[in-house]
Amino acid sequence: MSGYREEEYLQLSGIQHFAFCRRQWALIHLEQQWADNLRTVEGELMHQNAHDRQFSERRGELLIARGMAVYSARLGVTGACDVVEFHQSQDGVALIGRRDKWLPVPVEYKRGTSKMTDADRLQLCCQAICLEEMLACEISTGYLYYGQTRHREQVDFVPKLRQTVEEMLCEMHQYAQRQYTPKVKPHRGCRACSLKDVCLPELCGDLSATDYLRAHAQESPV
């Protein structure tokens, strides 16, 4: 088991930011920087609906819990699942106040469409690892629901995905302990990032801070 203290726990949602851009993660989670754009607002509205903790229901052999708090002491991470479906199964676990056994299946809601990168899948896998540790069970599958396509994507929690989660969280903890914000590494996602005006990826490479300020001064009206 890890020696992480509770005050050292990282936000589970941060692994998605970290997978997208290590600098973005550090700006948000270490420097407490934030800025909204259309994508972040739409995503927040979707999560507010999914995280209604007052809402739970049973549909036959299915229990649905929303906004369920989860954590892993071993990985030093804490957060909440948008939805956890508990499917009645002999391979499941006992739940307080419920008969039979139930197999947990995490479901994460995203505003857009399925991505080529594993950022969303890593976040979902981390949720599954937390649930496994809390409930002493094994979870092989979860789902990503994308609002734009209104489609569920099945995610299998294969060893490679699990290993990447653990390696990323280890790196995240190292940055957090040092309070280190990585340097800019511009990529295609920079234009869509809500923090581009905080991060200033234009300063990367051969463009000096003086050149950047001079160029923007020339763009400004007199």
N, C-alpha and C positions, 0 to 999 in steps of 0.2 A: 504493500500500500504506500501511496505517496505521503510525504510529510506536509502537504499543503494545509495551511490554516484557512479557515473560512474567509478571512479578509483577503486572502490571496486568490480566491476563486475568480475565474474569468467568466464573462458573459458568453453563454453558449452560442448566441446569435452571431458573435464576433467571428466565428470560424468561417462563415460565409463571406464576411468582409475580408478576412485574411487571405482566403483563397483567391478572391478577386484582385486584391492589391494589398500588400503588407503595409504600405504607407497609409492607405485609407483606413485600415484597421487601427493603426497607431494614432492617427489624428482623432478618430472617434473615441477609442477606448482608453487611450493614455492621455491625450491632450484635451479631451472633452470638447472637441470641435464638432459642429454639426451645421448643416444647411439643407434645406428642403428643396426639392424640385418636384415636377409632376409625378415622376415615378415613385418617389419616397412617400408622397402624400397618398397616392392611390394604394400603395402597399400598406401603409399604416391603417387606412380605412378598412381594408380587407382583414387585417390582423385583429382589429378591434371587434369585428363581427365574430371572428373565429374564437377569440379569447373570452367570450362571455362565460365567466366561471359560475354564474348562476344557472346556466343551462346544462343539463345532462339528461339523457334519455335512454330508454331501452327499447329496442326493436327486435322482439323475439330472442334470438340467440346472439344479439349484438348490443353491447353497452357503448355509449358515446360520452366521453368526457372532454371538456374544452378548457384550455388554459391551464393544463396540469403542470404544476411545478416539478422540475426534475433536477438532479444533480449527480455528479460523480466525484467522490472523495479521491479516488485514484487519479483521475485526470485533472482535478482541481477546476471544475467547471460547473456552472449553474445556469438555469434558464427555465423556459416553459415551452411545452408543446402546444401548437395550435389545437390539435385534436388528437386524442388517443382513442382508438377503437379497441374494445375488448371483445374478442370473438370467443364464444363458448367452445371449449376444446379440452379434451382429456390431456393434451400436452401443455395446458396452461397452468396458471397459478391460482391459489385461493385468494379471494378479496374479502376484506372485512365487510360484514353485513350482507354478503352475497353467497348464494349456494353455487354449487358446481365449480368448475375451473375455467379461467379466462385467459386467453392469449392476447397480450397487448400488441397493437400495430400502430405506430405513429404516422400521422398525416400532417404534412406541412403545406400551408397555403402560400402561393406566390402569385403576384399580379400579372406577370407577363407570359412568356412561353418557355418551353423547355430549352435549356442551354447546352452548348457543346461542352462547356467546362463542367467539372464536378462540384462546383461551389455549393449548389443547393443540395446535392446528394450527400456531401460531407456533413452539412448541418443536420440533415435528417438522420444520418448514420450516428452522429454524436448523440442525438436524442435517444436513439435505440440503445446505445451503450449505457447511457444513464439509466434508462428503464430496466435494463438487464441487471445492473448493479443494485438498484433499489428493490427490485422484485424477485431477485434470484431466479432468473429465467433466461431463455435464449430466444432472440428475435431475429428471424431470417429476412424479413421483408417489411417495407414501409411504402408510403405513397407520397408523391408530390402532386398537389392539385394546382393547376395553372389557370388563373382567372380569365386570361385573354382567350384561351382555347376551350376553357371549361372541360378540361380533360385531366384524368389521373394518369400519372406515370409511375409504374412500379419500379421500386429500387431494391435490389438485392444487396444485402450487407455482406459482401464477399470479403475475404481476408485482406485484399489489397486496399479496399476502401477503408476498412477499420484501421489498418496500419497507417494510412495517410492521416486519418483523424488524430491518432496518437502522436505522430511525428509533428504535425502542425501545432497541436496544443503544447507540446514540449517547447517548440520554438517560440510560441506566443508567450509562454511563461518566462522564457529567457529575456525577451524584449521587455516584458512588464517589470521584471526585477531590475533591469537596467534603466527603465524609463526611456527606452531608445526608440526614436522614430526613424525608420529607414529613409534613405534618400529617394528622390523621384526616379522612377523607371517608367517613362511614358509608354502607353500601349493603346490599342484601339478603343478600350473602354473609357479612356480619360474624358472624352467629349461628353459622355452621358453621365459622368460622375457628378453628384450634387456638390462635392467638395473641391471641384476644379479651381474655384477662385480662392480657396484656402491653400490648397496644395501647390498651385502655380506650376504645373508641369512644363510650361513654356520656358521656365528658367533652367531646364535641364540641357545638357549638351554644350554647344558652343555659344549659346546666347547668355551673355552676362546679365546680372541684375540691372546694370546701368543701361544696357541695350534694350532690355525688356521695358524699363520705365520710360525710356526715350520714345520707343515705338508706341506705347499706350498714350503718352502725352500728345503725340502727333495726331492720334485718333480722336482725342477729346476736343469738343468745340471750344472756341476761344471765348 
